């Protein structure tokens, strides 16, 4: 595993992950296959995660998609919780302590911090990429930029 929180390694670590992800998607464009691979990839390569996966936009509601981790909430309304906030605003949500986030949905009580990246392609919200951690303040601004870059690779190399 790459420890992306070690000083000086973050940007280089995300560059390596980006190259690996591009290779992983080089021969496949199917959305479900790539979403499943992407969530497994993130879960296995990033430290201190207890959930990595997707919620997909189905008629202006988020519905559980491919993921790694504990069982999860199946449906989330736009605007509700961290995932719903990312969907409604189309802005990444980086939350240091989810217990202080108004309306937080506790699918897994072990989660303490969260990073949710909205997935927008051709102006359409596809869904969100959700990463949870049992560690408070797990996600830095550098992590946010790195995960957003990885999400762009996913969107560019996947049919959705």
C-alpha positions as CSV (number, residue, x, y, z in Angstrom):
1,X,0.0,0.0,0.0
2,X,1.1,3.5,-0.6
3,X,1.1,5.8,2.4
4,X,-0.2,9.0,0.9
5,X,-0.1,10.8,4.2
6,X,3.7,10.7,4.5
7,X,5.2,14.1,3.9
8,X,6.5,14.6,0.4
9,X,5.0,11.4,-1.0
10,X,1.4,12.5,-1.6
11,X,1.7,14.0,-5.0
12,X,4.1,11.3,-6.3
13,X,1.8,8.7,-4.8
14,X,-1.2,10.0,-6.7
15,X,0.8,10.2,-9.9
16,X,1.6,6.5,-9.5
17,X,-2.0,5.7,-8.7
18,X,-3.2,7.6,-11.8
19,X,-0.8,5.6,-14.1
20,X,-2.0,2.3,-12.5
21,X,-5.6,3.3,-12.9
22,X,-5.1,4.2,-16.6
23,X,-3.6,0.8,-17.2
24,X,-6.4,-0.9,-15.3
25,X,-9.0,0.8,-17.6
26,X,-7.0,0.5,-20.8
27,X,-9.0,-2.4,-22.3
28,X,-12.4,-1.9,-20.7
29,X,-15.0,0.9,-20.9
30,X,-18.0,-0.8,-19.2
31,X,-19.3,1.4,-16.3
32,X,-20.1,-1.3,-13.8
33,X,-16.9,-3.2,-14.4
34,X,-14.8,-0.1,-14.1
35,X,-16.7,1.2,-11.1
36,X,-16.2,-2.1,-9.3
37,X,-12.5,-2.2,-10.2
38,X,-12.0,1.5,-9.2
39,X,-13.6,1.0,-5.8
40,X,-11.5,-2.2,-5.1
41,X,-8.4,-0.3,-6.3
42,X,-9.0,2.6,-4.0
43,X,-9.9,0.4,-1.1
44,X,-6.7,-1.7,-1.5
45,X,-4.3,1.1,-2.3
46,X,-5.3,3.9,0.2
47,X,-4.5,3.7,3.9
48,X,-7.2,4.2,6.6
49,X,-10.3,3.5,4.5
50,X,-13.3,1.5,5.7
51,X,-15.5,2.2,2.7
52,X,-14.9,3.1,-1.0
53,X,-17.5,3.1,-3.6
54,X,-20.2,4.7,-5.7
55,X,-23.7,6.1,-5.3
56,X,-25.4,6.5,-8.7
57,X,-27.9,9.2,-9.8
58,X,-31.2,7.4,-10.5
59,X,-34.0,9.9,-11.0
60,X,-32.4,12.6,-8.7
61,X,-31.8,10.1,-5.9
62,X,-28.5,8.4,-5.1
63,X,-28.6,4.6,-5.2
64,X,-25.9,2.3,-4.0
65,X,-23.5,1.2,-6.7
66,X,-20.3,-0.9,-6.7
67,X,-18.3,-0.6,-3.4
68,X,-15.8,-2.2,-1.0
69,X,-16.5,-2.2,2.7
70,X,-19.4,-2.8,5.1
71,X,-22.9,-3.0,3.9
72,X,-24.2,0.5,3.2
73,X,-27.3,2.7,2.9
74,X,-29.1,1.9,-0.3
75,X,-30.8,5.2,-1.1
76,X,-29.8,8.8,-0.3
77,X,-31.8,11.9,-1.2
78,X,-30.0,14.8,-2.9
79,X,-29.1,17.3,-0.2
80,X,-29.1,14.7,2.6
81,X,-25.8,13.7,4.3
82,X,-22.3,14.2,2.8
83,X,-23.1,12.2,-0.3
84,X,-26.4,14.1,-0.9
85,X,-24.6,17.4,-0.3
86,X,-22.0,16.6,-3.0
87,X,-24.8,15.5,-5.4
88,X,-26.9,18.6,-4.8
89,X,-24.0,21.1,-5.0
90,X,-21.8,19.2,-7.5
91,X,-18.9,20.2,-5.3
92,X,-16.5,17.8,-3.5
93,X,-17.2,17.5,0.2
94,X,-14.2,16.9,2.5
95,X,-15.4,16.4,6.0
96,X,-12.9,16.1,8.9
97,X,-15.5,14.9,11.4
98,X,-18.7,13.5,10.0
99,X,-20.4,13.6,13.4
100,X,-20.3,17.4,13.2
101,X,-21.8,17.4,9.6
102,X,-25.5,18.5,9.7
103,X,-27.7,15.6,8.6
104,X,-24.8,13.1,8.4
105,X,-26.1,9.6,7.6
106,X,-24.3,7.0,9.7
107,X,-24.3,3.9,7.5
108,X,-21.2,2.7,9.4
109,X,-20.7,4.0,12.9
110,X,-17.0,3.4,12.6
111,X,-16.7,6.2,10.0
112,X,-15.3,9.4,11.3
113,X,-14.2,11.4,8.2
114,X,-15.4,11.4,4.6
115,X,-14.5,12.6,1.1
116,X,-17.2,12.6,-1.6
117,X,-16.4,13.6,-5.2
118,X,-19.4,14.3,-7.5
119,X,-19.0,12.6,-10.9
120,X,-20.1,14.9,-13.7
121,X,-19.8,14.0,-17.4
122,X,-21.0,16.2,-20.2
123,X,-22.9,18.4,-17.7
124,X,-24.8,15.4,-16.2
125,X,-24.4,14.1,-12.7
126,X,-23.6,10.4,-12.9
127,X,-23.3,9.9,-9.2
128,X,-20.7,10.4,-6.4
129,X,-17.5,8.6,-5.4
130,X,-17.6,8.2,-1.6
131,X,-14.6,7.4,0.6
132,X,-15.0,6.9,4.4
133,X,-12.3,6.5,7.1
134,X,-12.4,5.5,10.7
135,X,-9.7,8.2,11.3
136,X,-10.7,11.8,12.0
137,X,-9.3,14.3,9.5
138,X,-8.1,11.5,7.2
139,X,-8.4,13.5,4.0
140,X,-6.2,16.5,3.2
141,X,-6.5,19.0,0.4
142,X,-3.8,17.0,-1.4
143,X,-5.9,13.9,-1.0
144,X,-8.9,15.7,-2.4
145,X,-7.0,16.9,-5.5
146,X,-5.5,13.4,-6.0
147,X,-8.9,11.6,-5.7
148,X,-10.5,14.2,-8.0
149,X,-7.8,13.6,-10.6
150,X,-8.4,9.8,-10.3
151,X,-12.2,10.4,-10.7
152,X,-11.4,12.3,-13.9
153,X,-9.5,9.3,-15.3
154,X,-12.5,7.1,-14.4
155,X,-14.9,9.4,-16.2
156,X,-12.7,9.8,-19.3
157,X,-12.0,6.1,-19.8
158,X,-15.5,4.8,-18.9
159,X,-18.7,4.8,-20.9
160,X,-21.4,6.5,-18.8
